[in-house]
């Protein structure tokens, strides 16, 4: 089993380069960061964590710029998103951003994607919230075309372009792993069609993970599983190790703590995983 950190990077957290260096120095395998382009002032969609949205949601860095800084200070750490809101992004720009990050990091990128929960945020990008899953699916299909063809073209409902030149291509072949977030039926269908890996949340039961893995195998798919959102509790790790989950990530939260608190959390993680290595 591999171990990593998932977190927000903001203007109030430890800088991403320093954080990534600290994560790598402790022998962890990955750093995954989340994304919000913005938070609407008038918010209607409830947040699953409670009535008040924590301050760090309002202040997130662009994930790919932050991870580029992290790449410059590390040599081994896998760098990715959990999750990027790819439906909200222009897919041609996204293809170039991720491929560029894969080049400058020597092939260490993981692209975790999902539909997101904030419907007003989605709507501000010109996407009807009820169609955001369909938009994401189409953009993932187009993304793969751009990465794997010299003169890609795509014609769909939401993405439509004639043959284009788009370089660089990613280092990883055929492209950086695409990890699908979510446990809903549409998310699992997306995983079947487009995913190289799955990002279930820590609250997902071992039974659900086992059932989804078996369903994918019945459809001829074998994917990696990275459970996100753990606390540094050996019992939680053991629960997922028992069903051969490939990776887990521990949530560094609240991310606005001081650097010393961040380093203390990383040391707690290191101690918790020692018996599993």
C-alpha positions in Angstrom: 0.0 0.0 0.0 1.2 3.5 -0.8 0.5 6.6 1.3 0.0 10.3 0.5 -1.5 13.6 1.6 -4.6 15.3 0.3 -5.2 19.0 1.1 -6.0 22.5 0.0 -3.1 24.8 -0.9 -3.9 28.5 -0.4 -2.2 31.8 0.3 -2.5 31.1 4.0 -1.0 27.6 4.1 2.5 26.3 3.9 3.7 27.1 0.4 3.2 24.2 -2.0 6.9 23.7 -2.7 7.8 23.6 1.0 4.9 21.3 1.8 5.7 18.9 -1.1 9.4 18.8 0.1 8.3 17.9 3.6 5.9 15.2 2.4 8.6 13.7 0.2 11.2 13.8 3.0 8.9 11.7 5.2 8.8 8.9 2.6 5.2 9.5 1.5 4.3 8.8 -2.1 1.9 11.5 -3.2 0.5 15.0 -2.7 -3.0 15.6 -4.0 -4.6 19.0 -3.9 -8.2 20.2 -4.4 -9.7 22.9 -6.6 -12.3 25.7 -6.6 -12.1 28.4 -9.2 -14.2 30.6 -6.9 -16.9 30.5 -4.4 -20.1 32.5 -5.2 -21.1 35.1 -2.6 -24.7 33.9 -2.8 -24.4 30.2 -2.1 -27.4 27.9 -2.3 -25.8 24.5 -2.5 -25.4 23.0 1.0 -21.9 21.9 2.0 -21.8 18.3 3.3 -19.6 19.3 6.2 -22.0 21.7 7.8 -23.7 25.1 7.5 -20.5 27.2 7.3 -18.0 26.7 4.5 -14.4 26.8 6.0 -12.3 29.8 5.0 -9.8 27.7 2.9 -12.5 27.0 0.3 -12.4 30.6 -0.7 -8.6 30.9 -1.1 -7.4 27.9 -3.2 -4.5 28.2 -5.5 -4.8 27.1 -9.1 -3.8 23.4 -8.6 -1.5 23.1 -11.6 0.5 26.2 -10.8 0.9 25.1 -7.2 1.9 21.6 -8.3 4.5 23.0 -10.7 6.1 24.8 -7.8 6.0 21.5 -5.9 7.6 19.6 -8.8 10.6 22.0 -8.7 11.4 21.0 -5.1 10.8 17.3 -5.3 12.1 14.4 -7.4 10.0 11.3 -6.5 6.6 12.5 -5.2 3.6 11.9 -7.3 1.7 15.2 -7.8 -2.0 15.3 -8.5 -5.5 16.6 -7.9 -8.3 15.3 -5.7 -10.2 16.7 -7.4 -9.9 19.0 -10.4 -13.2 20.3 -11.6 -12.5 19.5 -15.2 -16.0 20.2 -16.5 -15.4 23.8 -15.6 -12.1 24.1 -17.5 -11.5 24.7 -21.2 -10.3 21.2 -22.3 -7.7 22.4 -24.8 -6.1 24.5 -22.0 -6.4 21.7 -19.6 -4.6 19.3 -21.9 -1.7 21.7 -22.2 -1.6 22.4 -18.5 -1.5 18.8 -17.4 0.9 17.7 -20.2 3.2 20.6 -19.3 3.2 19.7 -15.6 3.9 16.1 -16.6 6.9 17.2 -18.6 8.4 19.5 -15.9 7.9 16.8 -13.2 9.4 14.0 -15.3 6.1 12.1 -15.5 4.8 12.3 -11.9 1.3 13.7 -12.5 -2.0 12.1 -11.4 -5.2 13.8 -12.7 -8.1 13.3 -10.3 -11.4 14.7 -11.6 -15.0 14.9 -10.4 -18.1 16.9 -11.0 -17.9 19.0 -7.8 -20.7 19.8 -5.3 -21.2 23.6 -5.7 -23.9 24.1 -8.3 -23.5 27.9 -8.4 -19.8 27.6 -9.1 -20.6 25.3 -12.0 -23.3 27.6 -13.3 -20.9 30.6 -13.3 -18.8 28.7 -15.8 -21.8 28.5 -18.2 -22.6 24.9 -17.4 -26.1 23.9 -16.3 -25.4 22.0 -13.0 -27.6 19.1 -14.1 -25.4 18.6 -17.2 -22.1 18.8 -15.5 -21.6 15.0 -15.5 -22.2 14.8 -19.2 -19.9 17.8 -19.8 -17.1 16.1 -17.7 -17.5 12.8 -19.7 -17.2 14.6 -23.0 -14.2 16.6 -21.9 -12.4 13.5 -20.6 -12.9 11.9 -24.0 -11.6 15.0 -25.8 -8.6 15.2 -23.4 -7.5 11.7 -24.3 -7.8 12.6 -28.0 -5.6 15.6 -27.6 -3.0 13.8 -25.6 -2.7 10.7 -27.8 -3.0 12.1 -31.4 -0.8 14.5 -33.4 -3.8 16.1 -35.1 -6.7 15.5 -32.7 -10.2 16.5 -33.5 -13.4 16.2 -31.5 -17.1 16.8 -32.3 -19.5 16.6 -29.5 -22.4 18.4 -27.8 -20.1 20.5 -25.5 -16.7 20.2 -27.1 -16.3 20.7 -30.8 -13.0 21.4 -32.6 -11.6 20.5 -36.0 -8.0 19.0 -36.2 -5.5 20.9 -34.1 -1.9 20.8 -33.2 -1.4 20.7 -29.4 2.0 20.0 -27.7 3.6 19.1 -25.4 2.4 15.6 -25.1 2.6 14.0 -21.7 5.7 12.0 -20.6 3.5 9.2 -19.3 2.1 6.8 -21.9 -0.5 7.0 -23.2 -1.2 9.8 -20.7 -1.2 10.7 -17.0 -3.5 8.4 -15.0 -7.0 9.7 -14.8 -8.5 9.1 -11.4 -12.3 9.4 -11.0 -13.8 10.8 -7.8 -17.2 9.9 -6.5 -19.2 6.8 -5.6 -22.5 7.5 -7.4 -23.7 5.3 -10.2 -22.7 8.0 -12.8 -19.3 8.2 -11.2 -18.8 4.5 -11.4 -19.9 4.5 -15.0 -17.4 7.3 -15.7 -14.8 5.2 -14.0 -15.6 2.3 -16.4 -15.4 4.5 -19.5 -12.5 6.8 -18.7 -10.8 6.0 -15.5 -7.3 4.5 -14.8 -8.0 4.7 -11.0 -10.7 5.5 -8.5 -10.8 8.0 -5.7 -13.4 6.9 -3.2 -13.7 8.9 0.0 -12.7 7.3 3.3 -16.3 6.9 4.4 -16.8 4.5 1.5 -17.3 1.0 3.1 -14.9 -1.8 2.3 -18.0 -3.7 1.0 -18.8 -1.0 -1.5 -15.1 -0.8 -2.7 -15.0 -4.6 -3.1 -18.3 -4.6 -4.9 -17.2 -1.9 -7.3 -13.9 -3.5 -8.0 -15.6 -6.8 -8.8 -18.2 -5.0 -11.1 -15.3 -3.4 -13.0 -13.5 -6.7 -13.3 -16.7 -8.3 -14.7 -16.5 -5.6 -17.4 -12.9 -6.2 -18.2 -11.4 -3.3 -16.3 -8.7 -3.4 -13.6 -8.1 0.0 -11.9 -6.1 1.3 -9.0 -7.9 2.5 -5.9 -6.8 5.4 -3.8 -9.0 6.0 -0.7 -8.9 9.7 0.2 -9.7 11.6 3.4 -8.2 9.3 6.1 -7.0 10.4 9.5 -3.7 9.0 10.8 -5.5 6.1 12.6 -4.0 2.7 12.2 -7.4 1.1 12.4 -8.6 3.1 9.4 -5.5 2.0 7.5 -5.9 -1.6 8.4 -9.6 -1.6 7.3 -8.5 -0.6 3.8 -5.3 -2.7 3.7 -7.4 -5.7 4.4 -9.1 -5.4 1.0 -5.9 -4.5 -0.9 -6.6 -0.9 -1.6 -3.6 0.4 -3.6 -3.2 3.8 -1.9 -4.6 6.0 0.8 -4.3 9.7 1.5 -4.6 11.5 4.8 -6.4 14.8 4.9 -4.2 17.7 6.1 -6.9 19.9 7.7 -7.5 22.6 8.6 -4.8 23.5 6.1 -4.5 27.1 7.4 -2.6 25.8 10.5 0.9 27.0 11.1 3.9 25.3 9.4 4.8 23.7 12.7 1.3 22.2 13.0 1.5 20.9 9.4 4.8 19.3 10.1 3.5 17.7 13.3 0.6 16.2 11.3 3.0 14.8 8.8 5.0 13.2 11.6 1.8 11.7 13.0 1.1 10.2 9.6 4.6 8.8 9.4 4.2 7.1 12.8 0.8 5.7 11.9 1.9 4.1 8.7 5.2 2.6 10.0 3.7 -0.7 10.8 2.3 -1.1 7.3 5.6 -0.7 5.5 
